[in-house]
Amino acid sequence: MPHAPGLPHLTYPCTRLKLNRIVSAFTDLEANLLKERKKYINSKRESIEMPILTNYWFSDTDFRGNTEFLNISHCAGCWAWINWPNIGSTDSTLVWEREDREIAIDLPPLLNAPDILAAVDRLLGENARRTSDIKAGWIPWRHVPFHENDPGRHADLDLLIRIFFNFHVSTPWYCSEADGNINYYVIPYLDSSGQLGAYVDWWSYHYDGGAPFCTGAISDTLNNAVPGGMSTLQSMIDDRLTLFSERRFDMLYLLPGDGTRTGGGNVNVDEHVSIALLPR
């Protein structure tokens, strides 16, 4: 068969063999490119998805009291650990692996909206006044006042949101002034469809003062006003929940403080918590 000078002479079987090798080489190249592309996509995903390992150290038992915390970010699927000696004296601890999709709702700023403060002030009437902002911490069920009246209502360590504020009662000259706090206990939840809900489950109050003749009148007033405030608070919670009516979530949990995901710090979990949600 004629061929150009300087070029090798190939018979048909040899040409076919070389073509097969070329096809095989291209197939291997394509497979390697796909493998590298997958690695690249995974590396980009890991660089975006940065879970957080958070350690909380509580000064009191059952996850209560002053709380030290430290956040460590890490790539998805990687090891992470916390070694922080400056935690002081602690009686309980909690470690939480927090997903990148987590959103946190800081409760105290939400509860100190003008309409809620105005409703609370109306609840107190003429002879009492609010002396603090509204606070929102968590409390295990077994530490809720008067839980012994219905101990099986929740498990001992179920965490309720305690919404509370301080108040002062002015009394006649023959009685001592009274100071105390009013507390409402709220259960947040996700229904079967993943929609966010919450209900006011319990109430309590405590005060000191009013002696020697005014404690009865103060208690009577509070026994009427505080339970009546449950429906008012529930209505306001329902109104806020409409903001999330179109959203669905896979998980709900509580976090100390404002739910920050960076650094470390200190917060009193009895007075400041957030609701954390994992959206679908």
Phi, psi and omega per residue, in radians:
M1 nan 2.252 -3.131
P2 -1.137 2.592 3.056
H3 -2.649 2.822 -3.082
A4 -1.221 2.527 3.116
P5 -1.064 2.475 3.088
G6 1.508 -0.124 3.126
L7 -1.839 2.508 -3.142
P8 -1.182 2.566 3.092
H9 -1.555 2.146 -3.098
L10 -1.983 2.275 2.974
T11 -1.460 2.875 -3.067
Y12 -1.034 -0.810 3.141
P13 -1.063 -0.689 3.135
C14 -1.149 -0.736 3.115
T15 -1.049 -0.728 -3.138
R16 -1.118 -0.696 3.140
L17 -1.106 -0.744 -3.131
K18 -1.177 -0.659 3.095
L19 -1.087 -0.707 3.107
N20 -1.082 -0.695 3.114
R21 -1.143 -0.685 3.122
I22 -1.117 -0.790 3.116
V23 -1.053 -0.760 3.128
S24 -1.081 -0.713 3.126
A25 -1.104 -0.735 3.115
F26 -1.142 -0.645 3.109
T27 -1.110 -0.779 3.098
D28 -1.095 -0.716 3.130
L29 -1.084 -0.749 3.137
E30 -1.099 -0.736 3.133
A31 -1.098 -0.728 3.119
N32 -1.154 -0.684 3.101
L33 -1.107 -0.720 3.100
L34 -1.111 -0.690 3.122
K35 -1.124 -0.769 3.130
E36 -1.154 -0.659 3.110
R37 -1.092 -0.722 3.121
K38 -1.111 -0.736 3.094
K39 -1.041 -0.761 -3.130
Y40 -1.092 -0.794 3.137
I41 -1.081 -0.759 3.132
N42 -1.115 -0.689 3.135
S43 -1.150 -0.667 3.103
K44 -1.169 -0.697 3.132
R45 -1.109 -0.745 -3.127
E46 -1.162 -0.564 3.132
S47 -1.245 -0.440 3.121
I48 -1.530 -0.790 -3.128
E49 -1.411 1.885 -3.125
M50 -2.120 1.526 3.069
P51 -1.065 2.815 -3.131
I52 -2.131 2.255 2.971
L53 -1.698 2.063 -3.101
T54 -2.069 2.306 3.076
N55 -1.979 2.282 3.088
Y56 -2.040 2.337 3.073
W57 -2.069 2.136 -3.039
F58 -1.838 2.419 -3.104
S59 -1.284 -0.309 -3.103
D60 -2.121 2.908 3.106
T61 -1.200 2.833 3.044
D62 1.032 0.630 3.016
F63 1.083 0.872 -3.106
R64 -2.246 2.818 2.984
G65 1.549 -2.813 3.141
N66 -1.080 2.343 -2.960
T67 -2.253 2.112 2.975
E68 -1.595 2.513 3.119
F69 -2.494 2.724 3.098
L70 -2.545 2.317 3.132
N71 -1.897 2.336 3.062
I72 -2.204 2.058 3.088
S73 -1.514 2.636 3.132
H74 -2.713 2.748 3.140
C75 -1.243 2.665 -3.121
A76 -1.043 2.270 3.130
G77 1.476 -0.035 -3.127
C78 -1.624 2.807 3.033
W79 -1.278 2.584 3.013
A80 -2.560 2.536 3.115
W81 -2.588 2.795 -3.119
I82 -2.171 2.227 3.061
N83 -2.344 1.670 -3.037
W84 -2.342 1.850 -3.020
P85 -1.405 -0.221 -2.990
N86 -1.583 0.983 -3.066
I87 -1.868 -0.117 3.127
G88 1.172 -2.671 -3.115
S89 -1.558 2.169 -3.126
T90 -2.333 2.658 3.140
D91 -2.065 -0.133 3.059
S92 -2.763 2.760 -3.111
T93 -2.536 2.739 -3.136
L94 -2.498 2.322 3.068
V95 -2.067 2.310 -3.081
W96 -2.332 2.206 3.012
E97 -1.582 1.973 -2.970
R98 -1.868 2.204 -3.095
E99 -1.234 2.754 -3.138
D100 -1.139 -0.476 -3.093
R101 -1.444 -0.017 -3.109
E102 -1.055 2.391 2.951
I103 -2.114 2.507 -3.096
A104 -2.098 2.387 3.096
I105 -1.899 1.916 -3.129
D106 -1.327 2.034 -2.932
L107 -1.358 -0.786 -3.081
P108 -0.969 -0.785 3.093
P109 -1.059 -0.606 3.131
L110 -1.169 -0.666 -3.061
L111 -1.414 -0.285 -3.140
N112 -1.680 0.469 3.033
A113 -1.177 2.614 -3.062
P114 -0.962 -0.693 -3.101
D115 -1.190 -0.604 3.111
I116 -1.243 -0.748 3.108
L117 -1.071 -0.708 3.125
A118 -1.118 -0.703 3.125
A119 -1.140 -0.689 3.100
V120 -1.117 -0.753 -3.128
D121 -1.134 -0.609 3.069
R122 -1.184 -0.619 3.131
L123 -1.049 -0.624 -3.046
L124 -1.314 -0.390 3.118
G125 1.379 -2.861 -2.985
E126 -1.425 -0.565 -3.000
N127 -1.641 0.055 -3.140
A128 -2.326 2.717 3.108
R129 -2.519 2.590 3.093
R130 -1.297 2.379 -3.098
T131 -2.102 0.260 3.106
S132 -2.681 2.876 2.922
D133 -1.174 2.922 3.023
I134 -1.404 2.307 -3.125
K135 -2.008 2.738 3.135
A136 -2.468 1.873 3.055
G137 -2.069 -3.056 3.009
W138 -1.967 2.779 3.124
I139 -2.610 2.276 3.050
P140 -1.154 2.535 -3.038
W141 -0.936 -0.693 -3.058
R142 -1.225 -0.166 3.085
H143 -1.802 0.047 3.095
V144 -1.312 2.295 3.126
P145 -0.976 2.362 3.085
F146 1.188 0.284 3.099
H147 -1.096 -0.382 3.140
E148 -1.127 -0.289 3.064
N149 -1.213 -0.382 3.124
D150 -2.640 1.117 -2.970
P151 -1.088 -0.499 -3.120
G152 -1.486 0.105 -3.127
R153 -1.064 -0.658 3.086
H154 -2.485 2.871 2.998
A155 -1.202 2.663 -3.020
D156 -0.932 -0.721 -3.055
L157 -1.762 0.198 2.988
D158 -1.062 2.319 -3.088
L159 -1.623 2.144 3.036
L160 -1.815 2.653 3.032
I161 -1.511 2.109 3.108
R162 -1.687 1.950 3.083
I163 -1.769 2.140 -3.020
F164 -2.649 2.890 3.074
F165 -2.689 2.767 3.111
N166 -1.612 2.682 3.129
F167 -2.495 2.829 3.087
H168 -2.264 2.390 3.110
V169 -1.992 2.174 3.046
S170 -1.432 2.356 -3.079
T171 -2.184 2.841 3.037
P172 -1.041 2.892 -3.036
W173 -1.055 -0.449 -3.068
Y174 -1.510 0.051 3.075
C175 -2.173 2.646 3.066
S176 -1.313 2.647 3.082
E177 -1.121 2.699 -3.110
A178 -2.106 2.414 3.080
D179 -2.327 2.485 -3.129
G180 -2.918 -2.824 3.100
N181 -2.445 2.634 3.068
I182 -2.024 2.334 -2.999
N183 -2.256 2.385 2.982
Y184 -2.157 2.489 -3.051
Y185 -2.047 2.139 -2.964
V186 -2.056 2.445 3.077
I187 -1.911 1.968 2.994
P188 -1.516 2.663 -3.105
Y189 -2.777 2.899 2.951
L190 -1.979 2.296 3.094
D191 -1.380 -3.084 -3.041
S192 -1.096 -0.372 3.120
S193 -1.618 -0.055 -3.112
G194 1.568 0.228 3.130
Q195 -1.495 2.458 -3.103
L196 -1.334 2.347 3.064
G197 -2.492 2.966 3.090
A198 -2.827 2.573 3.083
Y199 -2.449 2.602 3.106
V200 -1.425 2.082 -2.946
D201 -1.844 -0.438 -2.951
W202 -2.768 2.848 3.064
W203 -2.558 2.776 3.027
S204 -2.824 2.876 2.995
Y205 -2.552 2.813 3.064
H206 -2.601 2.458 3.048
Y207 -2.626 2.768 3.023
D208 -2.132 2.535 3.129
G209 1.878 -2.999 -3.127
G210 1.547 -0.026 3.139
A211 -1.335 2.704 0.008
P212 -1.675 -0.145 -2.966
F213 -2.065 -0.081 -2.950
C214 -1.878 -0.062 -3.071
T215 -1.118 -0.644 3.137
G216 -1.081 -0.796 -3.129
A217 -1.164 -0.693 3.123
I218 -1.109 -0.799 -3.129
S219 -1.117 -0.707 3.118
D220 -1.062 -0.752 3.138
T221 -1.104 -0.783 -3.130
L222 -1.189 -0.641 3.138
N223 -1.130 -0.423 3.059
N224 -1.542 -0.759 -2.993
A225 -1.338 -0.738 -3.006
V226 -1.171 -0.859 3.078
P227 -1.064 -0.608 3.106
G228 -1.125 -0.445 3.125
G229 -1.263 -0.250 -3.139
M230 -1.075 -0.760 -3.118
S231 -1.187 -0.621 3.098
T232 -1.119 -0.813 3.122
L233 -1.112 -0.723 3.138
Q234 -1.061 -0.721 3.128
S235 -1.074 -0.706 -3.133
M236 -1.248 -0.632 3.058
I237 -1.103 -0.794 3.133
D238 -1.036 -0.673 3.134
D239 -1.112 -0.741 3.128
R240 -1.184 -0.595 -3.092
L241 -1.179 -0.336 3.096
T242 -1.084 -0.402 3.096
L243 -1.107 -0.387 -3.087
F244 -1.944 0.221 -3.000
S245 -1.105 -0.486 -3.119
E246 -1.620 -0.060 -3.097
R247 -1.700 2.649 3.053
R248 -2.253 2.550 -3.014
F249 -2.306 2.660 3.121
D250 -1.620 -0.473 -3.067
M251 -2.676 2.601 3.055
L252 -2.311 2.402 3.038
Y253 -2.704 2.928 3.139
L254 -1.805 2.591 3.093
L255 -2.259 2.500 3.038
P256 -1.106 2.557 3.065
G257 1.161 -2.564 -3.085
D258 -1.602 0.125 3.097
G259 1.337 0.409 -3.131
T260 -0.978 2.602 -3.097
R261 -1.952 0.118 -3.109
T262 -2.250 2.600 3.005
G263 1.146 -2.738 3.135
G264 -2.410 3.095 -3.128
G265 3.007 -2.800 -3.040
N266 -2.483 2.410 3.109
V267 -2.652 2.644 3.032
N268 -1.620 1.872 -3.043
V269 -1.205 -0.300 3.076
D270 -1.208 -0.327 -3.034
E271 -2.123 -0.173 -3.015
H272 -2.632 1.955 3.039
V273 -2.422 2.947 3.072
S274 -2.228 2.723 2.959
I275 -1.650 2.224 3.097
A276 -1.882 2.457 -3.089
L277 -2.353 2.517 3.023
L278 -1.910 1.840 -3.096
P279 -1.255 2.644 3.073
R280 -1.371 nan nan
